Amino acid sequence: MGWLRLHAGTGRNLNRYRPSAPYTRGVGKPSSLEPPRPPERSCDVLVVGAGPSGSAAAYWLAREGLDVVVVEKKRFPRAKTCGDGLTPRAVRQLAEMGVEPELSASYHRYQGLRSVAFGRALEMAWPEHPEFPSYGYTITRHDLDGLVAENAVKAGAELWQNAEAVEPLSSAEGGGRRPARGARVLDRDRGSISAVSARVVVVADGSLTRVGRALGTERVKRWPQGMAIRGYFSSPRHDDLFIESHLDIRDSGGNVVPGYGWIFPLGDGRVNAGIGLLSTSARWKGVNTTKLLEQFVAYAPRSWGLSPTTSLGPPTGGRLPMGLAVGPRAGPDWLVVGDAAGSINPFNGEGIGYGYETGRMAAEVAAEALDSGDLALLRAYEDRLQQEYGRYYAVARAFVKVISNPRVMRPCVGTGMYVRPVMEWMLRIMANLTRPELAGPPEALYRALAGASKLAELRDAVTAVP
């Protein structure tokens, strides 16, 4: 199936928590049976990165019978900083890729979200929806990414692990949206370079995208960006049926910080606890996220059992480009997906489901372009992104900008916590589970927010005119 195979079963059990032993991360080792990679390789599609978006793209492309090479700079299983929660949107994509049986057999299934703020807590089940399931799963990225990458290999994709795409094959001269033509790929085991030429390149190498930047992608700095940090803790509530979100996290001075905290039960003796912040406040730049996480852990409900003594290792964090803040996302022979495109939902910080969705969209557009022989059709990818997410993410950006003001957030959230229907409507909106074909309260509220965001955009455009 290719020069380097993903070994079946290596990603799952290594990360299952064993209470009798300290938690350690699996690191995977190269097999003596793996031959050296060829100095040159040509394919239909080169996928750079085997995270959620890259593995999803590779799966759907391979299903179309295309010759797909995926290069991943780490080796599975490998850890990634994440909240480890799968929402109904993510579960739907995993189900359609045939991965859900693995999840249901071995990982924790939960029913909904518990919101906590200003001394109150509300448990809200995921809503019924004709397209999405009414449940989610929790699973570490250490386990999940290996499963999905393995699934792409089973579909026919060729996976090179410990292989880093260091630059596009095309010359950097000329600027603009230059073609990629493939990439030079470093074998990190042997130190050799392979030139992998491709008719189309799918850029899926994450928020710090090296290949994307080389092709000219940039982040819109005036739009919100997130920062998250998380740690693992042993907990007596590891199998709780609700993931928990705290909406009133505070700094050392007791001031409400623009962001939220979470506690996600993993069902294996552990919980994932973390905080996410938004760049919509000037105070954000001065916040010590490690200290803020320590404060959150100290004030979390005692029933979770979170403390320095139950910590299973140091926390890790990273920055989160949101709301399609990175572009361009389509070039002469390349498409940018997932975190490399800033596809994270600003409403709730979810990135996994949108990684799967954008990877699938890119695969469908690339397959059509390759089948027709007209790479100009790759431009349809941007149209699909805007149709699916454009207005929704504009609403989300406007919403988080307003709600990040403590003078607005406190009365809105504080009042909403006493009105269950309003919080349930907001859950539908923030999880992107509204139903446009209906005229219910959540849909009416979303339309009102969309109208307000359009007025805000118009106002900003007018005031920007010299």
NORRAZI-V726450 format. One line per field, one symbol per residue. ss: DSSP state (2 for helix, 1 for strand, 0 for the rest). A space follows every 50 residues. Layout:
# NORRAZI-V726450
ss=???
This chain:
# NORRAZI-V726450
ss=00000000000022200000000000000000000000011111111100 02222222222220000111110000000000001102222222220002 22222201110111111001111110000000000111002222222222 22222001111011111100000000000001111110000011111111 11100000022222000110000011111111110000000111110001 00000100111111100001111111110002222200222222222220 02220000001000011111110001100100011102222001000000 02222222222222222222220022222222222222222222222222 22200222222222220002222222222200000000002222222222 2222222222222200
